[in-house]
Amino acid sequence: MIVATWFGCGLSPKAPGTVGSLGALPVAWAILFYSGWPWLAVAAVAATVIGILVTVVVLRRSAVKDPSFVVIDEVAGQWIALLPAGLDPILFAAGFIAFRLFDIWKPWPVSWADRKVPGAVGVMLDDLIAGGFAAALVYGLGYVMAGGT
């Protein structure tokens, strides 16, 4: 349960998904600072695999399809969104904001994964796709900030 709630972030009475994403930020920053983006990618994959496993257990004990206290999916998606940000504070903040917007707005195929993919994979998949969309946006912003046209 500690992993599913990302050390209690998912137990927040207000906006547990946002709190879970915020809780993922210091770990992402530390990984980027000490090891670089390849290790953040490894961490995102590990969070995804572990997230699926712990979510299977939670779903067996819950009548809810996607319990709001399960935020390991937000952690994995948030880390994906931060891959192109590096340690640039503007891009890092943009990665957080973009991920939250895509996760809440749920454009297609995020909405498709949220509605149509059952079980633990479905709980995780919509956030992974939202993280991919956010990462693309952050990459584009970084390109523009670097002077690309």
C-alpha positions in Angstrom: 0.0 0.0 0.0 2.9 2.3 0.7 4.1 2.1 -2.9 0.5 2.4 -4.4 0.0 5.6 -2.5 3.5 6.8 -3.1 4.4 7.0 0.6 1.0 8.4 1.5 0.7 11.1 -1.1 -2.4 9.3 -2.5 -4.1 9.7 0.9 -4.4 13.4 0.5 -8.1 14.4 0.9 -7.8 16.9 -2.0 -6.2 16.3 -5.4 -4.4 13.0 -4.6 -3.2 12.7 -8.2 -1.6 16.1 -8.1 -0.1 15.4 -4.7 1.3 12.1 -6.0 2.8 14.0 -9.0 4.4 16.5 -6.6 5.7 13.7 -4.5 7.4 12.2 -7.6 9.3 15.5 -8.3 12.1 15.4 -5.7 12.9 11.8 -6.6 13.1 12.7 -10.3 15.3 15.7 -9.6 17.7 13.5 -7.5 17.9 10.8 -10.2 18.5 13.4 -12.9 21.1 15.2 -10.7 23.1 12.1 -9.7 22.5 9.8 -12.7 20.9 11.5 -15.7 17.9 10.9 -17.8 18.6 7.3 -18.7 18.2 6.3 -15.1 15.0 8.3 -14.8 13.8 6.2 -17.8 14.8 3.0 -15.9 13.0 4.3 -12.8 9.8 5.1 -14.9 9.9 1.5 -16.3 10.4 0.1 -12.8 7.6 2.3 -11.4 5.3 1.0 -14.2 6.1 -2.7 -13.5 5.8 -2.3 -9.8 2.8 -0.1 -10.2 1.0 -2.8 -12.2 1.8 -5.5 -9.6 0.7 -3.4 -6.6 -2.4 -2.1 -8.4 -3.5 -5.7 -9.1 -3.5 -6.3 -5.4 -5.4 -3.1 -4.6 -8.0 -3.7 -7.3 -8.7 -7.2 -5.8 -9.5 -5.5 -2.5 -11.5 -2.6 -3.9 -14.8 -2.3 -5.7 -13.5 0.9 -7.5 -12.0 0.6 -11.0 -9.3 3.3 -10.5 -9.0 4.1 -6.8 -7.9 7.8 -6.3 -5.5 6.8 -3.6 -3.4 4.8 -6.0 -0.9 7.3 -7.4 2.0 5.1 -8.5 0.5 5.6 -12.0 1.0 9.4 -11.6 4.6 8.8 -10.5 5.4 6.8 -13.6 3.7 9.2 -15.9 5.3 12.2 -14.2 8.8 10.7 -14.6 8.1 10.1 -18.3 7.0 13.7 -18.7 10.3 14.9 -17.0 12.7 12.9 -19.2 13.4 15.8 -21.7 13.5 18.4 -18.9 16.8 17.6 -17.4 17.7 19.9 -14.6 16.3 23.0 -16.3 13.8 24.5 -13.7 11.6 26.0 -16.4 11.3 22.7 -18.3 11.0 20.7 -15.0 8.0 22.9 -14.0 6.6 22.7 -17.5 6.8 18.9 -17.3 4.8 18.9 -14.1 2.1 21.3 -15.4 1.9 19.6 -18.8 1.5 16.1 -17.2 -1.2 17.3 -14.9 -3.1 19.0 -17.7 -2.9 15.9 -20.0 -3.8 13.6 -17.1 -6.9 15.7 -16.1 -8.0 16.7 -19.7 -7.5 13.2 -21.0 -7.3 13.8 -24.8 -7.5 10.7 -27.0 -5.8 8.2 -26.6 -5.4 9.0 -22.9 -9.2 8.9 -22.6 -9.4 5.7 -24.5 -6.9 4.0 -22.2 -8.8 5.4 -19.2 -12.2 4.0 -20.3 -11.4 0.9 -22.3 -8.3 -0.8 -20.9 -9.4 -2.8 -17.8 -7.5 -3.6 -14.6 -4.1 -2.6 -13.4 -2.8 -2.0 -16.9 -5.6 0.4 -17.6 -4.9 2.3 -14.4 -1.3 2.7 -15.4 -1.7 3.2 -19.2 -3.6 6.5 -19.3 -0.9 8.1 -17.1 1.9 6.7 -19.2 0.3 8.1 -22.4 -0.3 11.5 -20.7 3.4 11.4 -19.6 4.4 10.8 -23.2 2.3 13.7 -24.5 3.8 16.0 -21.8 7.3 14.8 -22.6 6.8 15.7 -26.3 5.6 19.2 -25.2 8.5 19.7 -22.9 10.9 18.5 -25.6 9.4 21.0 -28.0 9.6 23.8 -25.5 13.2 23.0 -24.8 13.9 23.1 -28.5 12.4 26.5 -28.8 14.1 27.8 -25.7 17.5 26.6 -27.1 16.9 28.8 -30.2 15.4 26.2 -32.6 12.9 27.3 -35.2 
